Amino acid sequence: MTHDKGMFVKLDKIHLSKVKIGNGDYIGVKGIGDIAIDSDSGKRIISDVLYVLEIDQNLLSVGQLLEKDYAVVFKDKTCEVFDSIGIKLMSIKMKGKSFSANIQTDLAYSSAAKVGN
């Protein structure tokens, strides 16, 4: 999920719904689409990303990443995401008790690649 409309390369604003967040509340989904990110191994796509105005940080769904053959590893207060061929896409440091993904800095931090399917 992201609130940043500029990240989308394709956005279907007709897809309106609600998503349940951690505290049990529901927030509005204003669209769904794809985010393209350039990497050392080529352009990578994160698909089915929800456009949600009511959040102030980018959130990754671990379940959705696993369904798309990504690997997610939590260790040493860091979350690392790898694509299906083992290239590290991002490394996110824990803040408080959560992992807030900043696509630009977390991907730059990993220096290898970005996200795709």
Residue pairs with C-beta under 8 A, 6 or more apart in sequence:
1 19
1 49
1 50
1 51
1 52
1 55
1 58
1 59
1 61
2 35
2 49
2 50
2 51
2 52
2 55
2 58
2 59
2 103
3 51
3 52
3 53
3 54
3 55
3 56
3 58
4 58
5 11
5 51
7 35
7 49
7 103
8 31
8 33
8 34
8 35
8 49
8 51
9 33
9 34
9 35
9 36
9 45
10 33
10 34
11 31
11 32
11 33
11 51
12 31
12 32
12 33
13 30
13 31
13 51
14 31
15 29
15 31
15 32
16 28
16 29
16 30
16 31
17 28
17 29
18 26
18 27
18 28
18 29
19 26
19 27
19 29
19 50
19 52
20 26
21 27
21 55
27 52
27 54
27 55
28 52
28 53
28 54
29 50
29 51
29 52
30 51
30 52
30 53
31 50
31 51
32 48
32 49
32 50
32 51
33 49
33 51
34 45
34 46
34 47
34 48
34 49
35 45
35 46
35 49
35 103
35 115
36 43
36 44
36 45
37 43
37 44
37 45
37 46
37 103
37 107
37 114
37 115
37 116
38 44
38 114
39 87
39 89
39 107
39 112
39 113
39 114
39 116
40 87
40 112
40 113
41 87
41 113
43 116
44 83
44 89
44 113
44 114
44 115
44 116
44 117
45 115
45 116
45 117
46 115
46 116
46 117
47 68
47 117
48 64
57 100
57 101
57 102
58 100
58 101
58 102
58 103
59 100
59 101
60 81
60 99
60 101
62 72
65 72
65 81
66 72
68 117
69 83
69 84
69 117
70 81
70 82
70 83
70 84
70 89
70 115
71 81
71 82
71 86
72 79
72 80
72 81
72 82
73 79
73 80
73 82
77 93
77 94
78 91
78 92
78 93
78 94
79 91
79 92
79 94
79 99
80 88
80 90
80 91
80 92
80 110
81 88
81 89
81 90
81 91
81 92
81 115
82 88
82 89
83 89
83 113
83 115
83 116
87 112
87 113
88 110
88 112
88 113
89 107
89 110
89 112
89 113
89 114
89 115
89 116
90 101
90 103
90 106
90 107
90 109
90 110
90 114
90 115
91 106
91 109
91 110
92 99
92 100
92 101
92 106
93 99
103 114
103 115
107 113
107 114
107 115
